[in-house]
Amino acid sequence: MFCPKCGVENPDGASFCRGCGSAITAAKTASPAPAAKTSGMAIASMVFGILSFCTFLLTAPIAFILGIISLVMITKSKGQLKGTGFAVAGIVTPVVALPFVALVMGIMMPALARTRMIVYRMNCGENLAGLGKAMLLYSGDNNDKFPSCEQWCDLLIEYEDVDPNQFRCRGASKGPCNYSMNKNVEELGAKAPADMVLLFESKPGWNQSGGPELLSIGNHQEEGCNVLFCDGHVAFVKTEEIDTLKWTAGP
């Protein structure tokens, strides 16, 4: 380097001039500008946008809001912030996810509805199974006689402590009871054939009794109904098999 006072050339890093002995001040170098930082809000926008595929667009509004705010902040930062691509991805991804989510929902909704119907069917069968146990207990305490057709609901509540909710099928319209008793069983009692109908699904009522004219398949999308047989077992009988049910003790 050269001495600014006398112009003599000196070795690099020298503190004093070898010609005039004056102090040599090294020229200051300009410090580099700080590197631009990636906007965390822009990254968050992209993440929420991607999550909209899994959350069925629940995170889409957050992705939109964060993306727009981060774009504004990046623009105003004068180069101190970057991440425009992340912000744009966060805004665009939910739009791309929309048809995908619609397709998935279109596939899942019928499956969910079907699952709910099966759950209702099982719940209805469990109700009938509980009522069947109560009927058998009643007959055991009453000389093998089932409750009378005119009062069978009331008698089961009074003597067997049956919960009134057990008379309701979740798949049916609201009513005090969605089941009826086969009127032909009363006189036979416990001597009735094992495969003979004891209780079956019907339209709402209370202490209902009768035969196939009361049977309803409307509680389960017309696919069939639950039936309790005299031996205590419950089966879901499909609509096309309803005619095979045994309503009397005869052939």
Buried (B, 14 or more C-beta within 10 A) or exposed (E): BEBEEEEEEBEEEBEEBEBEEEEBEEEEEEEEEEEBEBBEBBBBBBBBBBBBBEBBBEBBEBBBBBBBBBBEBBEEEEEBBBBBEBBBBBBBBBBEBEEEBEEEEEEEEEEEEEEEBEEBBEBBBEBBBBBBBBBBBBBEEBEEBBBEBBBBBBBBBEBBEBEEEBBBBBBBEEBEBBBBBBBBBBEBBBEBBEEBBBBBBBBBBEBBBBBEEBBBBEBBBEBBBBBBBBBBEBBBBEEEEBEEBBBBBEE
